[in-house]
C-alpha cells in the first residue's frame, strides 16, 4: 500500500504520490514540480533528471497506444510496438553468434559477443 503525501506548500494530503504534481502545478506554480521522493520543488523540466540522478528513479511516461504499457524512452516504445503490435516482422540474425533477435534495435542488447569484437551498434 502506498504512503500518502502532503503538498509542501499548503499541506494538502494526497492518498498517492501521483496526485501531488497535478495539484501543485494547478494550484501553486505551473512552471515547477515536486519530487515525489524527497519533496524538493524544482523547475518542471529538471524534475525527471533529478529523479533519475538523485533517486535512481526512471520515469516511464511513454505509453503504448495499443496496450497501455509504459516505457522510459521513445526508442523502447518503438521496439515494443514493432515486436508486439506490427504485422511485419523485423527479426534479424546476428552474424557473429547466430542468435535470432526479434528487432534490429535489440541486437546490441542480446549479442554481447558481437559488441566485443566491434560488430554493429544499432
Buried (B, 14 or more C-beta within 10 A) or exposed (E): EEEEBEBBEEEEEBEEBEBBBEBBBEEBBEEBBBBBEEEEBBEBEEBBEBBEEEEEBEEEEBEBEEEEBEBBEEEBBBBBBBBEEEEEEBEBEBEBEEEEBBBBBBBBEBBEEBBEEEBBEE
